[in-house]
Amino acid sequence: MIIGHGVDLVRVERIAGLHRRFGSRFLQRIYTGEERDYCLKQPIPAESLASRYAAKEAVYKILHRELEFLCWQEIEVVTDRTGAPDLRLNRGARRAAEKLGITCWQISLSHERKFALASIIAEGRRR
């Protein structure tokens, strides 16, 4: 059963600008070490950073009713063994997903020069 669907669109230049302006402070506040390592190794890091930022926003749109506050690093986009994106939730984000009965996530990320998009579907059993 689909419990929620979150979509977010981000301008790549917005994320690139935040990275230029605040440097590692921005990256450390928003992204986990694994996310930073992955994105910064990509040919155009800003596109990967932006798609992960969009994914975090999209997940937040699903979980917001159960979250007391959002800690960006509690929502982590990881790469599975096939190279596909997947989600790893920690602490408050994981508890919020459990309260909502979410057991499975479908994640799709896309980016193209100016924009990055994330579409997230949460599946499970309503509680």
Beta strands, then each sheet from edge to edge (+ up, - down):
strand 1: 2-11
strand 2: 75-79
strand 3: 85-89
strand 4: 102-112
strand 5: 115-124
sheet 1: 1+ 5- 4+
sheet 2: 2+ 3-
end
